[in-house]
């Protein structure tokens, strides 16, 4: 069976490649030959090309977009041009297009699918090649079931959840002889609104990104106040972890909404998730139940979070967490 090209979108922010890229490449290798595409202005393009080349990819399409940020118009034009170059008049040459599942990438995927009459599958958690067809797994009904699906015309455009497919165990190394094809595009000046300025709503705190961190400490309504939520942040800083939160904690104003984990927040799959004062409502469990290990701390022995926890601690977080932090500091001191 011959493998087809799989176009892999290399998302980035201000010249830094998104960590999801490694997982997308690993997923692409399961179903075909990965061909990466990165689109950026001249200011960042060369640097991004070097970042992509440090991953195991043999072919890269580097598209220089016009200066000035035009929402996603330039990036969509670049992705479309790269796809058309691969297709080269024969749609059967391309097996799929893979993107991450962020809001911007979902819009890119939808617009690309409409432009090229391709099938669209959002929020995939896995994919395989079965009898030459790409079959995608999705988690449905609050994570209680999984379904397999495909498209009945054209190659699928697929948005893959972060960490759904494990990246290569070995550290990425530059692929000798990686073929880089450079392209330029022209975007009509009236094609879209232009972004005049941007600003971060949440001040960067130096912690790992929530959707890619190996360890996440989640805080819930059981912490009672925004001041007490600092206990979760202190534990996260000690463990080098990211901070997450339940919807109840966010709605109560304990923390920023960008930290929300759950069906209406971020879907994460860290190596370790520690739930502090979180009852475990299904809305939250959907967002973190695929963590490799789950530790729950709650005063209610009947809290639903204990149903999925690998280790449950029935106790007051204001007693348990300081004891845990003291033990971690003692252990760090003993090994230094």
Phi, psi and omega in degrees: 000129180275140180268141180264166176287143176237115181281125183244118181281125179263095180284153182203165177220119177051045175085006179244125181295139181289139182297342179293344187301320181299317179294322178297319178296317179299319178294319181297323181293339178287338187236356181174203180260115182293133171235111183279150173226127177235133181237128180197165176287167181303332182299324186245348192299313183300317180296319180292323176301316179295323178295317179296320182293344176281357176256159182286075178229132185266343183223132183223132175254112181257118185247121177274122180263156180299152177296149182096139185264116184248061184049237180251008184302311181296317182293322177295318178297321179293316181295319179295317180296319179295320178295315180298324179295319179292317182297312176049045177088352180233100184298339182287350181289334185253129182270330182188165171237127183246134174225163174284179190253019176293167184301315181297316182292327176296320179291320176302314183298315181297316181292321179296318180299319179292317182299321187248015176053051181248157176287153183231129177230122184252149172065043177284148178243359178182163178204152181215164176253116183237114181053039177084356180253144178278121179247128187248137176261139177228147176265127186230169177051056177067026178081006182281336182224159172235146180232152176248137182211164176216189177242150184259006174205135177069180176280144180281146168260121190237130171258122187254133177298145177302140175066013178291322177242124184292137175289169179302142181295318181289148179297142180299140177232148180301132177276117181295128178083019177302123183277118181252122176252123182259137181226158173235154180227159175242125180248125179305139185295336181258018186288333184198170174292152180252135178281118181275325179201156178225157176207146178283131178289322182252132178292130179298132185253005179083357179277162177299157177293138184301318186279359180226001183287139177288336178232133178229132174254118182255137179246145182235190183297337180297349177280345168077335182200163177296324179297316180291336178299339176302338178297319178295318180295321179295317179295319179298317180297323180292326184262001183065037186253168172270162179252133174234177182204155173279164179297324180299320179293321179294313180298330179281354178084018181288332185202176182287148182295338179295345180269359186292131177248130179149189185299326178255014176235224181264145175260119185235155179220063182286170174292323181221131175236124178249115182262117183248112179069029179250125183288327178099038174299152186303326181300322179280320183299326178303326185278344186223359188291347178267011173299146183296319178225139181233128175243129182241136177237116183203147180283340182266111182296341181261010180298136182302336181300331181290342180292335181245000183281140172282330177220123179246134179241112178272107183179172180282124181302329182286350173257315186291313184296316176300324177294320177297317180295321178296319179295321179295319179293319178297319180293319179295322179293324182288333182263355181277000000 
